[in-house]
């Protein structure tokens, strides 16, 4: 059954302008294209991407993808994503919605993509549970996210920032979420995982620790 959800708009107009004009181009300059390409390589069939932003991933979807349902709640970023969708080489349908309540039937997608998104959704556990519901058994979750630092000192910095100014200034973003644990807690099985600093700079950043990898919606016992 398809779930019909009316989600309240999540407006972050200042952050949306900053991301489109400053942060996005800065990530490109730092070399994020390589990570976007690896994130999306080999995908096929029907894909859902949550927190699609202004559509920076769209150009990197392989031609074997039949359709991308791109969910973005922020109005300004969603309008920019619609422009990016028109230039994409695969079909991309951009919709208003939130990750915690996807307008999708159970088991309706072959893959799900989260890219620099789970840091800012209101409830990452609910978002991952929704993706698990919407994926068919055997479907893949592809993720590229900045996460909790391994260093205790930097993790203390992350906790302080997340409790004060960081989410307010950066569209709800949190620097120190344990996204790897949240993925497995949602019922996914990790199949590949890389952890690295991005971008590589001399000055430590609270948002530098990233993970990139894949996880699978397990098939029920006896299902091939």
N, C-alpha and C positions, 0 to 999 in steps of 0.2 A: 504494500500500500504506500502511495506517495504521501508524505507528510506536508501539509500546507501550513506554513509558518509566516506570520507577519512580524518581522523583527524591527525594533526601534532603530532609527538611524543613529549611528555612532559617529558624531562629528568631531573631528580634530583638525579644523581648517588651517591653523598655523603650522602644525606638524605636517599636514598633507603638502602644503606649499614647500616647506623645508625639505621634505623627503624627495619631492619631484624635482626641485631646483638644485638642491645641494647634496643631500645624502646619497641619492641614487647615482648621480654622476661620479661622486667620490668613490663609491663602491666599484663602479666600472673601472675607474682609473687604478684602483688598488688590485684589480685582477679577478673580480668576482665572476666574470664570464666563464672562466674555466670551471668554477664550482657549479654554476648553473647548468653547464653542458653535462657535467658528470652526473648531476642530480637527475636529469631528465633522460639521459641516454638509455635507449632500449625500451622505452615505454611504448605500449600499444593499446588499442581499444579505447574505451571510455574512461576519462580521467576527471577527477574533481580536484581543484586547487582552492584551498581556503586562504583568505587574506592575500588575494592576488595583487593588492596595491595598485600601482599604475601600469601593471602588465609587463614588467620587465622580463618575466620568464617566457612570454608567449613566443618570442622569436626562436627559442631554443628547443621547442617541442619537436620530436622527430616526426617524419611524415607518416609513420605507421600508426600514429594516434588518430583515432576516428573523430573524437570530439573532446573538448575541455569545457567543463562547467566551472567557471571562475567566480568565486564568491567573495565579494568585497563590500563591507558595510559603510565605509567612509565615502560620502558623496563625491567629493572632489577627486579622490583617487579613482573611484569607480568610473567617473566620466573619462578620465585619462586612459583607464584600462580599456574602455570601449573603443577609443581611438586606436590603441595598440592592437586590439583584436581584429580590427578591419585590415590591418597590414600583415597579420600572421598568415603563415602558410598552411595552418591547420584550422579547422573550425573551432572557434572559441566563443562561448556564450557567457557573457558577463551578467551577473545578477546581483541584486541587493540581498544581503542575508548575513547571518552570523554563524560562526563555526559550531557553536553549541546546539544549533537547531537547523540542520540542513534540510532543504526541501527536496528530499530524495528518497526513493524506495530502498528497502533493505536489500543489500547485495546487488546494487545496480551499477557499481563501478569496478573496473579492472584494476585501477590504481588511484592513489591519493597522493597529493603533493602538499607539503608544508615547507615554506621557505621564508625564514626570518619572520615568522608569524606567531608561533606558540609563546614567544616572549611577551606578546601584547594582548592575546585574547583574554577575556575576563576570567574564564574558567578552562584552563588547558586540559584538565582531566575530562570534563564534559565534551570538549571539542574532539579529543582523541576517541572517546567512546562513540561519538557520532560517526567519525570516520570508520571505526571498526564496524559499526552497524551498516554503513552504506557500502562497504567493500564486500565483494563476493568472497567466499572461502578460497584461499590461495592467492587473493589479490595482494598487491604490494603497497606499502606506505613508503614514500620517498621523503627524506627529511634533510634539511640544512638549516641549522639553528645555532644561535649563540646561547651558551649555557653556563651553569655554575662552574666557577674556576676550581682547579685542583688545589691551588695554594690556599691554605687557611687564612693567610693575611688578606689576600685579594677577595676571598669569600666574605670576610668581615666587611670589607669595603662595599661589596655588592649588596649585602644585607642592609647596610646603612643607606645606600643610595635608593634601593628599592622601597624602603620605608619612608622616604622623604621626597626628593626632587625629581628623580629620574622618570618615573611614570608620568608625572605631571607635565614635564617638558617634552617628552618623547612619545606621545600618543598612547600611553598605557604600557609602554615597554618595561620589562623587568630584566635585570642583568643576570640574576642568579638562580634561575629555575633549573631544577633537575629534570630536564626533558627526557633524558635516556630512561630514567626510572619511570616517568609518567607513561612513556610508550609501552613498556613492558607491563605496567599495571593495567593498561587498557586492554590487554589480551593479545598484543602483538608479540611475535617471535622475532628477535633481532637476527638478521642474516648477514649484515655487514655494517661496520662502524669505523669511522676515522675521527680522530680528535686532533685539532690543530689550532694554532693562533691565526686569526685573520682580522684585519690585515696585519702583516708583520711590521712592527714599529719598534723603535728604541724605547719609547715611553709606554709602560704597561697601561692597558686599557681594561676597565671592568667589563667591557663587552667583547673582549678579544677571543675568548675560548669558544670554539665552534665544534659541532659534530656534523658529519655528513654520512648518510648511510641509507640502508633499506631495512624494512621489517615486513613480516608477512602475517596476513590474517590466516591462522591455521585452519586447515581442512579438518572437518570432523573425522573421527576414527572410522576407517573403512572406506572413506571417500577418496577416489583417485583424481 
